[in-house]
């Protein structure tokens, strides 16, 4: 089992926390609006990759009153990777972090070698809001089968409010015209994954990524909600590992009990 170590790096005027495990090609992960949470999929990915899961500025114990949008946030995260002397890397963005990852791929086309977007919230339904409430209420939103998942840790009210203000400032419109103008120019091989039971980002949104990203592979993971890497880690990692290894030669495995039950 991969053991993640905690460390910190100074970049773009911020002191950023990150968790790292594994050897192999670097895979940088940008988390969702709930902050940095490791799950079983991180451990599985670290078997083949050097996984660097950043806590973006303003989440966790850090403060961030400076960053105004996700394009700025992307530049900060590119600087964080450079501070760790990671020149070229695969990049994974989860939900909120997917928009940041897309901006980073547009800003750093020679550094991002492959792009994985997990339950991306870069394009949202107009009525979509970040999950909030008690841990139980959030679980009902982010999991297809919350009864199968371990209890989520409660987040104290002060931290919840801090993150809500930050996300509200950074998340941008449901359809970001600046980003959508950039997306056709992102030639990086991309994998976009949605859970078939996602209550926050309907899988039908996948067609927009197929239309806008020139090298986009779209995969729907059966019987999973928004937090698909946590809910179906083996299925999620089978597809992601295969894509990162073969890029354009990527084919979806039909292994029983994984993507196709």
Protein Blocks (a to p, Z undefined) as FASTA:
>chain_A
ZZdddddddeehiacddddededjdddddddfkopaddfklmmmmmmbccdddddehiaj
bdcfkbmbfklmmmmmmmmmmmnopabdcdddehjlmmmmmmmmmmmmmlmmbdcdehia
kbccfkbccdedjfklmmmmmpmblmlpccdddddfklmmmmmmmmmmmnopfbdfklmm
mmmmmmbccdddddfklcklgfklmmmmmmmmmbbccdddehiafklmlmmmmlmmmmmm
mmmmnmmmpccdfbehilmZZ
